[in-house]
Amino acid sequence: MLIRSLTFATLLAIAGPLFAADGDSPLLADAGRSRPLVVIAPSTVDPTWVSLKKALDEPAGKQGFSERNMVLYTVLNTIGQRDGKDLDPQSTMALIRSLKLGAGAQTKIILVGKDGEKKLEHSGAIELKDLFDAVDKLPAAEKEATPPAPPPAPEPAPAKDAKGTKPGKAAKPAPPPKPLDD
């Protein structure tokens, strides 16, 4: 019995983090709302990242990025950000795990569709125009994908009036409590 318990505990200790990693990706929050563009670079001075960042900072790049409903995720030297705001280390690692990338020293650029699937995966330098073309070539169904509407809030049931009270009249507020004597 002890051996079975130890085997089971060891199995849970190994498999637990693997099961937990499936649903904690920050990309899940953007599913159906926007198209994440993920840039994974070994450093902040990587030439691919610097040229892409420069193109995104130009007015035409900003406008095209927002028109296509895109969100920028960066992982630079293992520090993750979403649209310039830092992600915690667990979210950064969950983002990398969810993309199922192999090891590599080159900068990786991944375009994820509104449906949560990879639409483009590129290693090395890429032009912003090529990214925009990839988004524009997506099927119409993916372009029109919207997040599911939340269910309507249930309306509160009307309160039953007690006998002898007038409907719509509020009760008097209770007087404030008296202070305690010491």
Backbone as JSON Lines, residues from 0, in Angstrom:
{"i":0,"aa":"M","n":[0.82,-1.19,0.0],"ca":[0.0,0.0,0.0],"c":[0.87,1.26,0.0]}
{"i":1,"aa":"L","n":[1.97,1.23,0.73],"ca":[2.86,2.38,0.79],"c":[3.49,2.66,-0.57]}
{"i":2,"aa":"I","n":[3.86,1.61,-1.28],"ca":[4.47,1.78,-2.59],"c":[3.47,2.41,-3.56]}
{"i":3,"aa":"R","n":[2.22,1.97,-3.52],"ca":[1.2,2.57,-4.4],"c":[1.0,4.05,-4.08]}
{"i":4,"aa":"S","n":[0.98,4.38,-2.81],"ca":[0.79,5.78,-2.42],"c":[1.95,6.64,-2.88]}
{"i":5,"aa":"L","n":[3.17,6.15,-2.7],"ca":[4.34,6.9,-3.15],"c":[4.36,7.04,-4.67]}
{"i":6,"aa":"T","n":[4.0,6.0,-5.38],"ca":[3.96,6.05,-6.84],"c":[2.92,7.07,-7.3]}
{"i":7,"aa":"F","n":[1.75,7.06,-6.67],"ca":[0.69,7.98,-7.03],"c":[1.1,9.42,-6.73]}
{"i":8,"aa":"A","n":[1.73,9.65,-5.58],"ca":[2.18,11.0,-5.21],"c":[3.24,11.51,-6.18]}
{"i":9,"aa":"T","n":[4.15,10.63,-6.58],"ca":[5.19,11.02,-7.54],"c":[4.58,11.36,-8.89]}
{"i":10,"aa":"L","n":[3.62,10.57,-9.32],"ca":[2.95,10.81,-10.59],"c":[2.22,12.16,-10.57]}
{"i":11,"aa":"L","n":[1.54,12.47,-9.48],"ca":[0.85,13.76,-9.37],"c":[1.83,14.92,-9.34]}
{"i":12,"aa":"A","n":[2.95,14.74,-8.67],"ca":[3.95,15.8,-8.58],"c":[4.54,16.12,-9.95]}
{"i":13,"aa":"I","n":[4.69,15.1,-10.79],"ca":[5.26,15.3,-12.12],"c":[4.2,15.81,-13.09]}
{"i":14,"aa":"A","n":[3.03,15.22,-13.08],"ca":[2.0,15.54,-14.07],"c":[1.18,16.78,-13.7]}
{"i":15,"aa":"G","n":[1.12,17.16,-12.46],"ca":[0.32,18.3,-12.03],"c":[0.63,19.59,-12.76]}
{"i":16,"aa":"P","n":[1.9,20.01,-12.8],"ca":[2.22,21.25,-13.52],"c":[1.91,21.18,-15.02]}
{"i":17,"aa":"L","n":[2.0,20.0,-15.59],"ca":[1.7,19.87,-17.01],"c":[0.22,20.12,-17.28]}
{"i":18,"aa":"F","n":[-0.65,19.62,-16.42],"ca":[-2.08,19.86,-16.6],"c":[-2.44,21.3,-16.28]}
{"i":19,"aa":"A","n":[-1.78,21.89,-15.3],"ca":[-2.07,23.26,-14.92],"c":[-1.64,24.24,-16.01]}
{"i":20,"aa":"A","n":[-0.64,23.9,-16.81],"ca":[-0.11,24.81,-17.82],"c":[-1.04,24.99,-19.01]}
{"i":21,"aa":"D","n":[-2.04,24.13,-19.17],"ca":[-2.88,24.2,-20.36],"c":[-3.76,25.44,-20.4]}
{"i":22,"aa":"G","n":[-4.3,25.88,-19.31],"ca":[-5.3,26.93,-19.35],"c":[-4.87,28.26,-18.78]}
{"i":23,"aa":"D","n":[-3.59,28.5,-18.56],"ca":[-3.19,29.74,-17.93],"c":[-2.48,30.71,-18.88]}
{"i":24,"aa":"S","n":[-2.58,30.5,-20.16],"ca":[-1.92,31.37,-21.13],"c":[-2.64,32.7,-21.24]}
{"i":25,"aa":"P","n":[-1.89,33.8,-21.29],"ca":[-2.54,35.11,-21.45],"c":[-3.21,35.26,-22.82]}
{"i":26,"aa":"L","n":[-2.88,34.4,-23.76],"ca":[-3.51,34.46,-25.09],"c":[-4.99,34.1,-25.02]}
{"i":27,"aa":"L","n":[-5.39,33.34,-24.01],"ca":[-6.79,32.95,-23.88],"c":[-7.69,34.16,-23.65]}
{"i":28,"aa":"A","n":[-7.17,35.18,-22.99],"ca":[-7.97,36.38,-22.74],"c":[-8.26,37.15,-24.03]}
{"i":29,"aa":"D","n":[-7.39,37.0,-25.03],"ca":[-7.57,37.72,-26.29],"c":[-8.34,36.92,-27.33]}
{"i":30,"aa":"A","n":[-8.65,35.67,-27.05],"ca":[-9.35,34.83,-28.03],"c":[-10.7,35.44,-28.37]}
{"i":31,"aa":"G","n":[-10.95,35.6,-29.65],"ca":[-12.21,36.15,-30.12],"c":[-12.27,37.67,-30.12]}
{"i":32,"aa":"R","n":[-11.3,38.32,-29.52],"ca":[-11.3,39.79,-29.43],"c":[-10.26,40.43,-30.32]}
{"i":33,"aa":"S","n":[-9.04,39.88,-30.3],"ca":[-7.94,40.5,-31.03],"c":[-7.0,39.43,-31.56]}
{"i":34,"aa":"R","n":[-6.07,39.89,-32.4],"ca":[-5.08,39.0,-32.98],"c":[-3.74,39.27,-32.31]}
{"i":35,"aa":"P","n":[-3.28,38.39,-31.45],"ca":[-1.98,38.6,-30.81],"c":[-0.82,38.42,-31.8]}
{"i":36,"aa":"L","n":[0.11,39.33,-31.75],"ca":[1.38,39.22,-32.46],"c":[2.44,39.01,-31.39]}
{"i":37,"aa":"V","n":[3.09,37.86,-31.41],"ca":[4.05,37.5,-30.37],"c":[5.45,37.58,-30.96]}
{"i":38,"aa":"V","n":[6.32,38.34,-30.31],"ca":[7.71,38.47,-30.73],"c":[8.57,37.93,-29.59]}
{"i":39,"aa":"I","n":[9.36,36.9,-29.88],"ca":[10.27,36.33,-28.87],"c":[11.68,36.57,-29.37]}
{"i":40,"aa":"A","n":[12.43,37.4,-28.65],"ca":[13.79,37.78,-29.05],"c":[14.75,37.54,-27.89]}
{"i":41,"aa":"P","n":[16.01,37.21,-28.22],"ca":[16.98,36.95,-27.16],"c":[17.41,38.19,-26.38]}
{"i":42,"aa":"S","n":[17.25,39.39,-26.96],"ca":[17.63,40.61,-26.24],"c":[16.83,41.79,-26.76]}
{"i":43,"aa":"T","n":[16.92,42.9,-26.04],"ca":[16.19,44.09,-26.43],"c":[16.85,44.83,-27.59]}
{"i":44,"aa":"V","n":[18.09,44.49,-27.91],"ca":[18.79,45.14,-29.02],"c":[18.87,44.23,-30.25]}
{"i":45,"aa":"D","n":[18.07,43.2,-30.27],"ca":[18.03,42.29,-31.42],"c":[17.61,43.09,-32.66]}
{"i":46,"aa":"P","n":[18.35,42.97,-33.79],"ca":[18.03,43.78,-34.97],"c":[16.63,43.54,-35.53]}
{"i":47,"aa":"T","n":[16.13,42.32,-35.45],"ca":[14.78,42.03,-35.94],"c":[13.76,42.76,-35.1]}
{"i":48,"aa":"W","n":[13.9,42.7,-33.78],"ca":[12.97,43.38,-32.89],"c":[13.05,44.9,-33.06]}
{"i":49,"aa":"V","n":[14.27,45.43,-33.17],"ca":[14.45,46.88,-33.29],"c":[13.78,47.39,-34.57]}
{"i":50,"aa":"S","n":[13.95,46.69,-35.69],"ca":[13.34,47.14,-36.94],"c":[11.82,47.01,-36.9]}
{"i":51,"aa":"L","n":[11.3,45.94,-36.29],"ca":[9.85,45.77,-36.17],"c":[9.26,46.83,-35.25]}
{"i":52,"aa":"K","n":[9.92,47.11,-34.15],"ca":[9.46,48.12,-33.2],"c":[9.44,49.5,-33.86]}
{"i":53,"aa":"K","n":[10.46,49.79,-34.66],"ca":[10.53,51.07,-35.37],"c":[9.36,51.2,-36.34]}
{"i":54,"aa":"A","n":[9.04,50.12,-37.07],"ca":[7.92,50.13,-38.01],"c":[6.59,50.29,-37.28]}
{"i":55,"aa":"L","n":[6.47,49.69,-36.11],"ca":[5.23,49.79,-35.33],"c":[5.05,51.18,-34.71]}
{"i":56,"aa":"D","n":[6.13,51.89,-34.48],"ca":[6.05,53.22,-33.88],"c":[5.68,54.3,-34.9]}
{"i":57,"aa":"E","n":[5.82,54.01,-36.19],"ca":[5.43,54.97,-37.21],"c":[3.91,55.1,-37.24]}
{"i":58,"aa":"P","n":[3.39,56.27,-37.63],"ca":[1.92,56.45,-37.64],"c":[1.19,55.43,-38.52]}
{"i":59,"aa":"A","n":[1.73,55.11,-39.68],"ca":[1.07,54.14,-40.56],"c":[1.06,52.76,-39.92]}
{"i":60,"aa":"G","n":[2.13,52.41,-39.23],"ca":[2.21,51.12,-38.54],"c":[1.22,51.03,-37.4]}
{"i":61,"aa":"K","n":[1.12,52.11,-36.61],"ca":[0.16,52.14,-35.5],"c":[-1.27,52.02,-36.01]}
{"i":62,"aa":"Q","n":[-1.56,52.76,-37.09],"ca":[-2.92,52.74,-37.63],"c":[-3.26,51.36,-38.18]}
{"i":63,"aa":"G","n":[-2.35,50.75,-38.94],"ca":[-2.6,49.41,-39.48],"c":[-2.75,48.37,-38.39]}
{"i":64,"aa":"F","n":[-1.97,48.52,-37.34],"ca":[-2.02,47.58,-36.22],"c":[-3.37,47.65,-35.51]}
{"i":65,"aa":"S","n":[-3.85,48.87,-35.27],"ca":[-5.14,49.01,-34.57],"c":[-6.31,48.66,-35.49]}
{"i":66,"aa":"E","n":[-6.21,48.96,-36.79],"ca":[-7.29,48.62,-37.73],"c":[-7.51,47.11,-37.81]}
{"i":67,"aa":"R","n":[-6.45,46.36,-37.65],"ca":[-6.52,44.91,-37.76],"c":[-6.76,44.25,-36.41]}
{"i":68,"aa":"N","n":[-7.03,45.06,-35.4],"ca":[-7.39,44.53,-34.08],"c":[-6.28,43.65,-33.51]}
{"i":69,"aa":"M","n":[-5.05,44.13,-33.54],"ca":[-3.9,43.34,-33.1],"c":[-3.42,43.8,-31.73]}
{"i":70,"aa":"V","n":[-2.79,42.87,-31.01],"ca":[-2.2,43.12,-29.7],"c":[-0.77,42.59,-29.75]}
{"i":71,"aa":"L","n":[0.18,43.36,-29.21],"ca":[1.58,42.98,-29.26],"c":[2.04,42.35,-27.95]}
{"i":72,"aa":"Y","n":[2.5,41.11,-28.04],"ca":[3.15,40.43,-26.92],"c":[4.63,40.35,-27.26]}
{"i":73,"aa":"T","n":[5.48,40.68,-26.3],"ca":[6.91,40.53,-26.51],"c":[7.51,39.72,-25.36]}
{"i":74,"aa":"V","n":[8.47,38.9,-25.71],"ca":[9.28,38.21,-24.7],"c":[10.71,38.52,-25.07]}
{"i":75,"aa":"L","n":[11.29,39.49,-24.37],"ca":[12.64,39.94,-24.64],"c":[13.53,39.56,-23.46]}
{"i":76,"aa":"N","n":[14.46,38.65,-23.72],"ca":[15.38,38.2,-22.67],"c":[14.59,37.63,-21.48]}
{"i":77,"aa":"T","n":[13.59,36.82,-21.76],"ca":[12.7,36.13,-20.81],"c":[11.79,37.07,-20.0]}
{"i":78,"aa":"I","n":[11.67,38.33,-20.41],"ca":[10.76,39.26,-19.74],"c":[9.61,39.53,-20.7]}
{"i":79,"aa":"G","n":[8.4,39.16,-20.26],"ca":[7.24,39.28,-21.13],"c":[6.47,40.57,-20.91]}
{"i":80,"aa":"Q","n":[5.87,41.06,-22.01],"ca":[5.04,42.26,-21.95],"c":[3.86,42.08,-22.89]}
{"i":81,"aa":"R","n":[2.76,42.73,-22.54],"ca":[1.58,42.81,-23.41],"c":[1.3,44.28,-23.63]}
{"i":82,"aa":"D","n":[1.47,44.72,-24.85],"ca":[1.29,46.13,-25.21],"c":[2.08,47.06,-24.28]}
{"i":83,"aa":"G","n":[3.32,46.69,-23.96],"ca":[4.19,47.53,-23.15],"c":[4.03,47.37,-21.65]}
{"i":84,"aa":"K","n":[3.06,46.58,-21.2],"ca":[2.86,46.36,-19.76],"c":[3.43,45.0,-19.39]}
{"i":85,"aa":"D","n":[4.22,44.96,-18.33],"ca":[4.9,43.73,-17.92],"c":[3.93,42.63,-17.53]}
{"i":86,"aa":"L","n":[4.31,41.41,-17.91],"ca":[3.62,40.2,-17.48],"c":[4.42,39.58,-16.35]}
{"i":87,"aa":"D","n":[3.75,38.87,-15.46],"ca":[4.49,38.19,-14.4],"c":[5.21,36.99,-15.02]}
{"i":88,"aa":"P","n":[6.24,36.46,-14.36],"ca":[7.02,35.36,-14.93],"c":[6.19,34.11,-15.26]}
{"i":89,"aa":"Q","n":[5.18,33.8,-14.44],"ca":[4.35,32.63,-14.72],"c":[3.56,32.82,-16.0]}
{"i":90,"aa":"S","n":[3.01,34.01,-16.22],"ca":[2.26,34.28,-17.45],"c":[3.18,34.26,-18.67]}
{"i":91,"aa":"T","n":[4.4,34.75,-18.5],"ca":[5.36,34.74,-19.61],"c":[5.69,33.31,-20.01]}
{"i":92,"aa":"M","n":[5.95,32.45,-19.03],"ca":[6.27,31.05,-19.34],"c":[5.05,30.32,-19.91]}
{"i":93,"aa":"A","n":[3.87,30.65,-19.42],"ca":[2.65,30.04,-19.95],"c":[2.44,30.46,-21.4]}
{"i":94,"aa":"L","n":[2.77,31.7,-21.73],"ca":[2.67,32.18,-23.11],"c":[3.59,31.38,-24.01]}
{"i":95,"aa":"I","n":[4.82,31.19,-23.58],"ca":[5.8,30.44,-24.38],"c":[5.36,28.99,-24.52]}
{"i":96,"aa":"R","n":[4.88,28.37,-23.43],"ca":[4.42,26.98,-23.49],"c":[3.24,26.82,-24.43]}
{"i":97,"aa":"S","n":[2.32,27.78,-24.41],"ca":[1.11,27.66,-25.23],"c":[1.43,27.72,-26.72]}
{"i":98,"aa":"L","n":[2.53,28.36,-27.08],"ca":[2.92,28.45,-28.49],"c":[3.62,27.21,-29.0]}
{"i":99,"aa":"K","n":[4.07,26.35,-28.07],"ca":[4.73,25.09,-28.42],"c":[5.86,25.3,-29.41]}
{"i":100,"aa":"L","n":[6.8,26.16,-29.02],"ca":[7.93,26.47,-29.88],"c":[9.1,25.56,-29.58]}
{"i":101,"aa":"G","n":[9.88,25.28,-30.58],"ca":[11.11,24.53,-30.38],"c":[12.22,25.49,-29.96]}
{"i":102,"aa":"A","n":[13.33,24.93,-29.59],"ca":[14.47,25.76,-29.19],"c":[15.08,26.42,-30.41]}
{"i":103,"aa":"G","n":[15.59,27.61,-30.22],"ca":[16.23,28.32,-31.32],"c":[16.82,29.61,-30.83]}
{"i":104,"aa":"A","n":[17.86,30.06,-31.5],"ca":[18.53,31.28,-31.1],"c":[18.0,32.49,-31.86]}
{"i":105,"aa":"Q","n":[17.27,32.25,-32.96],"ca":[16.75,33.35,-33.75],"c":[15.49,33.93,-33.14]}
{"i":106,"aa":"T","n":[15.2,35.16,-33.53],"ca":[13.97,35.8,-33.11],"c":[12.8,35.13,-33.8]}
{"i":107,"aa":"K","n":[11.75,34.87,-33.04],"ca":[10.54,34.24,-33.59],"c":[9.4,35.23,-33.54]}
{"i":108,"aa":"I","n":[8.63,35.26,-34.63],"ca":[7.46,36.12,-34.74],"c":[6.28,35.23,-35.06]}
{"i":109,"aa":"I","n":[5.27,35.27,-34.2],"ca":[4.1,34.4,-34.35],"c":[2.85,35.28,-34.37]}
{"i":110,"aa":"L","n":[2.02,35.07,-35.38],"ca":[0.74,35.75,-35.47],"c":[-0.33,34.73,-35.1]}
{"i":111,"aa":"V","n":[-1.13,35.07,-34.1],"ca":[-2.2,34.19,-33.63],"c":[-3.52,34.83,-34.04]}
{"i":112,"aa":"G","n":[-4.41,34.03,-34.59],"ca":[-5.71,34.54,-35.02],"c":[-6.67,34.71,-33.87]}
{"i":113,"aa":"K","n":[-7.82,35.28,-34.18],"ca":[-8.84,35.47,-33.15],"c":[-9.36,34.14,-32.63]}
{"i":114,"aa":"D","n":[-9.2,33.09,-33.43],"ca":[-9.65,31.77,-33.0],"c":[-8.63,31.08,-32.09]}
{"i":115,"aa":"G","n":[-7.47,31.71,-31.86],"ca":[-6.46,31.15,-30.98],"c":[-5.46,30.25,-31.67]}
{"i":116,"aa":"E","n":[-5.57,30.07,-32.98],"ca":[-4.65,29.22,-33.74],"c":[-3.54,30.07,-34.35]}
{"i":117,"aa":"K","n":[-2.35,29.46,-34.52],"ca":[-1.24,30.15,-35.17],"c":[-1.57,30.35,-36.65]}
{"i":118,"aa":"K","n":[-1.43,31.56,-37.11],"ca":[-1.67,31.88,-38.52],"c":[-0.36,32.08,-39.27]}
{"i":119,"aa":"L","n":[0.69,32.49,-38.55],"ca":[1.99,32.72,-39.17],"c":[3.05,32.5,-38.11]}
{"i":120,"aa":"E","n":[4.08,31.76,-38.48],"ca":[5.24,31.57,-37.6],"c":[6.47,31.81,-38.44]}
{"i":121,"aa":"H","n":[7.3,32.77,-38.03],"ca":[8.45,33.17,-38.83],"c":[9.66,33.33,-37.93]}
{"i":122,"aa":"S","n":[10.8,32.84,-38.37],"ca":[12.05,33.03,-37.65],"c":[12.88,34.07,-38.4]}
{"i":123,"aa":"G","n":[13.4,35.03,-37.67],"ca":[14.21,36.06,-38.29],"c":[13.4,37.29,-38.64]}
{"i":124,"aa":"A","n":[14.01,38.15,-39.49],"ca":[13.4,39.43,-39.83],"c":[12.17,39.26,-40.72]}
{"i":125,"aa":"I","n":[11.2,40.14,-40.52],"ca":[9.99,40.17,-41.34],"c":[9.51,41.61,-41.42]}
{"i":126,"aa":"E","n":[8.95,41.96,-42.54],"ca":[8.41,43.31,-42.73],"c":[7.01,43.41,-42.13]}
{"i":127,"aa":"L","n":[6.68,44.58,-41.65],"ca":[5.36,44.8,-41.08],"c":[4.29,44.63,-42.16]}
{"i":128,"aa":"K","n":[4.61,45.0,-43.38],"ca":[3.68,44.84,-44.5],"c":[3.32,43.37,-44.69]}
{"i":129,"aa":"D","n":[4.3,42.48,-44.54],"ca":[4.03,41.04,-44.68],"c":[3.08,40.54,-43.59]}
{"i":130,"aa":"L","n":[3.22,41.06,-42.38],"ca":[2.32,40.69,-41.29],"c":[0.9,41.17,-41.59]}
{"i":131,"aa":"F","n":[0.8,42.41,-42.06],"ca":[-0.52,42.95,-42.38],"c":[-1.16,42.18,-43.53]}
{"i":132,"aa":"D","n":[-0.35,41.77,-44.52],"ca":[-0.88,40.97,-45.64],"c":[-1.4,39.63,-45.14]}
{"i":133,"aa":"A","n":[-0.7,39.03,-44.17],"ca":[-1.14,37.74,-43.62],"c":[-2.49,37.9,-42.92]}
{"i":134,"aa":"V","n":[-2.68,39.0,-42.21],"ca":[-3.96,39.24,-41.54],"c":[-5.05,39.47,-42.58]}
{"i":135,"aa":"D","n":[-4.73,40.23,-43.62],"ca":[-5.73,40.55,-44.65],"c":[-6.15,39.32,-45.45]}
{"i":136,"aa":"K","n":[-5.3,38.3,-45.52],"ca":[-5.61,37.09,-46.27],"c":[-6.41,36.07,-45.46]}
{"i":137,"aa":"L","n":[-6.66,36.36,-44.2],"ca":[-7.4,35.42,-43.36],"c":[-8.82,35.26,-43.88]}
{"i":138,"aa":"P","n":[-9.43,34.1,-43.68],"ca":[-10.81,33.9,-44.13],"c":[-11.76,34.9,-43.47]}
{"i":139,"aa":"A","n":[-12.84,35.17,-44.16],"ca":[-13.81,36.15,-43.66],"c":[-14.39,35.73,-42.31]}
{"i":140,"aa":"A","n":[-14.58,34.44,-42.1],"ca":[-15.14,33.96,-40.83],"c":[-14.22,34.31,-39.67]}
{"i":141,"aa":"E","n":[-12.9,34.24,-39.88],"ca":[-11.96,34.56,-38.81],"c":[-11.91,36.07,-38.6]}
{"i":142,"aa":"K","n":[-12.05,36.84,-39.67],"ca":[-12.0,38.29,-39.54],"c":[-13.19,38.81,-38.74]}
{"i":143,"aa":"E","n":[-14.33,38.16,-38.88],"ca":[-15.54,38.62,-38.22],"c":[-15.75,37.97,-36.86]}
{"i":144,"aa":"A","n":[-14.82,37.13,-36.44],"ca":[-14.98,36.44,-35.15],"c":[-15.06,37.47,-34.04]}
{"i":145,"aa":"T","n":[-16.03,37.31,-33.2],"ca":[-16.21,38.19,-32.06],"c":[-16.33,37.34,-30.82]}
{"i":146,"aa":"P","n":[-16.02,37.89,-29.68],"ca":[-16.15,37.1,-28.46],"c":[-17.61,36.77,-28.21]}
{"i":147,"aa":"P","n":[-17.86,35.62,-27.61],"ca":[-19.25,35.28,-27.31],"c":[-19.86,36.3,-26.36]}
{"i":148,"aa":"A","n":[-21.08,36.66,-26.64],"ca":[-21.75,37.65,-25.8],"c":[-22.07,37.03,-24.44]}
{"i":149,"aa":"P","n":[-21.88,37.79,-23.37],"ca":[-22.2,37.25,-22.06],"c":[-23.71,37.05,-21.95]}
{"i":150,"aa":"P","n":[-24.14,36.06,-21.19],"ca":[-25.58,35.84,-21.06],"c":[-26.22,37.04,-20.37]}
{"i":151,"aa":"P","n":[-27.45,37.36,-20.75],"ca":[-28.08,38.53,-20.12],"c":[-28.31,38.27,-18.63]}
{"i":152,"aa":"A","n":[-28.18,39.35,-17.89],"ca":[-28.36,39.23,-16.44],"c":[-29.83,38.99,-16.14]}
{"i":153,"aa":"P","n":[-30.12,38.06,-15.23],"ca":[-31.53,37.82,-14.91],"c":[-32.12,39.04,-14.21]}
{"i":154,"aa":"E","n":[-33.37,39.33,-14.55],"ca":[-34.04,40.46,-13.94],"c":[-34.49,40.06,-12.53]}
{"i":155,"aa":"P","n":[-34.33,40.96,-11.57],"ca":[-34.75,40.61,-10.22],"c":[-36.27,40.48,-10.17]}
{"i":156,"aa":"A","n":[-36.72,39.49,-9.41],"ca":[-38.15,39.26,-9.28],"c":[-38.74,40.39,-8.45]}
{"i":157,"aa":"P","n":[-39.93,40.87,-8.83],"ca":[-40.53,41.95,-8.03],"c":[-40.87,41.43,-6.64]}
{"i":158,"aa":"A","n":[-40.58,42.26,-5.66],"ca":[-40.85,41.87,-4.27],"c":[-42.35,41.9,-4.02]}
{"i":159,"aa":"K","n":[-42.8,40.93,-3.27],"ca":[-44.22,40.87,-2.92],"c":[-44.48,41.87,-1.81]}
{"i":160,"aa":"D","n":[-45.53,42.64,-1.99],"ca":[-45.87,43.64,-0.98],"c":[-46.55,42.96,0.2]}
{"i":161,"aa":"A","n":[-46.17,43.4,1.37],"ca":[-46.83,42.89,2.57],"c":[-48.15,43.62,2.73]}
{"i":162,"aa":"K","n":[-49.09,43.01,3.43],"ca":[-50.41,43.62,3.62],"c":[-50.26,44.9,4.42]}
{"i":163,"aa":"G","n":[-50.97,45.9,4.0],"ca":[-51.0,47.13,4.76],"c":[-49.89,48.11,4.39]}
{"i":164,"aa":"T","n":[-48.99,47.79,3.52],"ca":[-47.95,48.73,3.14],"c":[-48.23,49.24,1.74]}
{"i":165,"aa":"K","n":[-47.8,50.43,1.51],"ca":[-48.0,51.02,0.2],"c":[-46.81,50.66,-0.69]}
{"i":166,"aa":"P","n":[-47.07,50.28,-1.95],"ca":[-45.95,49.95,-2.83],"c":[-45.14,51.2,-3.16]}
{"i":167,"aa":"G","n":[-43.84,51.04,-3.24],"ca":[-42.95,52.12,-3.65],"c":[-42.51,53.03,-2.53]}
{"i":168,"aa":"K","n":[-43.0,52.83,-1.31],"ca":[-42.6,53.7,-0.22],"c":[-41.46,53.02,0.55]}
{"i":169,"aa":"A","n":[-40.39,53.73,0.74],"ca":[-39.23,53.17,1.42],"c":[-39.41,53.26,2.93]}
{"i":170,"aa":"A","n":[-38.81,52.32,3.63],"ca":[-38.88,52.3,5.09],"c":[-37.95,53.38,5.64]}
{"i":171,"aa":"K","n":[-38.2,53.8,6.89],"ca":[-37.35,54.8,7.53],"c":[-36.0,54.17,7.84]}
{"i":172,"aa":"P","n":[-34.93,54.93,7.68],"ca":[-33.62,54.38,8.04],"c":[-33.49,54.24,9.55]}
{"i":173,"aa":"A","n":[-32.72,53.26,9.97],"ca":[-32.52,53.0,11.4],"c":[-31.66,54.12,11.98]}
{"i":174,"aa":"P","n":[-31.93,54.5,13.24],"ca":[-31.11,55.56,13.85],"c":[-29.69,55.03,14.09]}
{"i":175,"aa":"P","n":[-28.7,55.93,14.1],"ca":[-27.34,55.48,14.33],"c":[-27.19,54.9,15.74]}
{"i":176,"aa":"P","n":[-26.28,53.95,15.93],"ca":[-26.11,53.34,17.25],"c":[-25.56,54.35,18.25]}
{"i":177,"aa":"K","n":[-25.94,54.18,19.51],"ca":[-25.47,55.06,20.57],"c":[-24.06,54.67,20.96]}
{"i":178,"aa":"P","n":[-23.22,55.64,21.28],"ca":[-21.84,55.29,21.7],"c":[-21.85,54.6,23.06]}
{"i":179,"aa":"L","n":[-20.89,53.75,23.28],"ca":[-20.79,53.01,24.53],"c":[-20.17,53.88,25.6]}
{"i":180,"aa":"D","n":[-20.68,53.71,26.82],"ca":[-20.12,54.46,27.96],"c":[-18.96,53.67,28.53]}
{"i":181,"aa":"D","n":[-17.9,54.4,28.88],"ca":[-16.73,53.75,29.49],"c":[-16.8,53.74,30.97]}
